[in-house]
Amino acid sequence: MSRLWSDHVVGLTPYLPGEQVKLDNMLKLNTNEHPNGPSPRAIEAIRQAANDDLRLYPPVNSLALRQAIATWLKVEADQVFLGNGSDEILAHVFSALFLRSGRPLLMPDITYSFYTTYSTYYGVPTECIPLASDFSIRVSDYTAQREVPPAGIIFANPNAPTGRALTIVDIEAILQANPDTVVVVDEAYVDFGAQSAVKLVNQYDNLLVIQTFSKSRALAGLRVGFAVAQTGLLEALARVKDSFNSYPMDSLALAGAVASVQDHDYFEQQCQIVINAREQLAKDLIELGFEVLPSKTNFLMVSHANHSASELQQALRVQGILVRHFKQSRIDNYLRITVGSPAQCQRLCDSLKVILGRA
Ligand SMILES: *Cc1c(COP(=O)(O)O)cnc(C)c1O
């Protein structure tokens, strides 16, 4: 239909999410969703909010949720910016902070692929820096002095799809070496055992941390993400947001998210369940002959010496199990497997045993 399209749409390559199929007995371990549901209090709050008040626009500044997140993270409410999923916040970040007279954006060669999608969409020039051979981010690559400071630095921590995390000391070194560059740390998986950079926000005006309710809070369907930074950076995001959609958070999402944040016990218990399942699954996969990258997330990046990743992905699919395979150089012989419940992990391992001829 390109005859009727805007010119730039012809050249767009959209982000490709893991496939979403709904078949009986299909086990989805391909998009890093939580195996269990969200806090029951979140579901109840959404039910309560489903009433005639839906005729009204939601509160324009979403203060209740920003305050709840601020209390939880020990920052101020005006240091919290909300979005319809963290992907939307990332889009605003590219538009509001990374378009700096052609200065490049630095990011790892292997990281969340949406960063490349947004770079192309907004025309942000990028410089991809190869991860070390063990797939870790080499801090010195980001602290070296350059003639022209980069417009920005972005990476996920823990990184995706590798699962490896930098320490807070590493992140502070990157911040200190780049005072005139925005450093965006995407902490989509931080609650599964990594150190958060949120505690550095008051010290560094060039730091922006992004988190999401989609993974550790089991609310991917609600579409809630947030950024934490000093107000100077968030004002730029707000200008872009209000030029685009002033009500990205709907009333039901706001109600559910507030209740989720306030249910500390459920949250901590559910994160621990996933962490325990991850450690067990890593052991079981190593026993089956897999190499397993160390992970601080709810997924494992694995490869097998005798079986190609694409062959294993296909064989698992036949058995009704979906896992993610990236056709990207350096990681095309790896599978990214979401950590499910103990029973789901068992089913995965049972299927792999059959496929590997070890049953
Ligand atoms: C899942 C994920 C996101 C997107 O989260 P939403 O809040 O669901 O949009 C962002 N960054 C990374 C690294 C992710 O894995």
The ligand as an SDF file (V2000), in Angstrom:
LIG
                    3D

 15 15  0  0  0  0  0  0  0  0999 V2000
   10.6700   -6.2380   28.4800 C   0  0  0  0  0  0  0  0  0  0  0  0
   11.6760   -5.1430   28.3170 C   0  0  0  0  0  0  0  0  0  0  0  0
   11.2840   -3.8150   28.1850 C   0  0  0  0  0  0  0  0  0  0  0  0
    9.8670   -3.4200   27.8860 C   0  0  0  0  0  0  0  0  0  0  0  0
    9.0380   -3.4340   28.8960 O   0  0  0  0  0  0  0  0  0  0  0  0
    7.5560   -2.8490   28.7740 P   0  0  0  0  0  0  0  0  0  0  0  0
    7.4620   -2.0710   30.0190 O   0  0  0  0  0  0  0  0  0  0  0  0
    6.6920   -4.0720   28.7530 O   0  0  0  0  0  0  0  0  0  0  0  0
    7.4170   -2.0010   27.5490 O   0  0  0  0  0  0  0  0  0  0  0  0
   12.2580   -2.8260   28.1470 C   0  0  0  0  0  0  0  0  0  0  0  0
   13.5640   -3.1360   28.1850 N   0  0  0  0  0  0  0  0  0  0  0  0
   13.9750   -4.4140   28.2750 C   0  0  0  0  0  0  0  0  0  0  0  0
   15.4300   -4.6870   28.3100 C   0  0  0  0  0  0  0  0  0  0  0  0
   13.0420   -5.4470   28.3270 C   0  0  0  0  0  0  0  0  0  0  0  0
   13.4500   -6.7070   28.3630 O   0  0  0  0  0  0  0  0  0  0  0  0
  1  2  1  0
  2  3  1  0
  2 14  2  0
  3  4  1  0
  3 10  2  0
  4  5  1  0
  5  6  1  0
  6  7  2  0
  6  8  1  0
  6  9  1  0
 10 11  1  0
 11 12  2  0
 12 13  1  0
 12 14  1  0
 14 15  1  0
M  END
$$$$
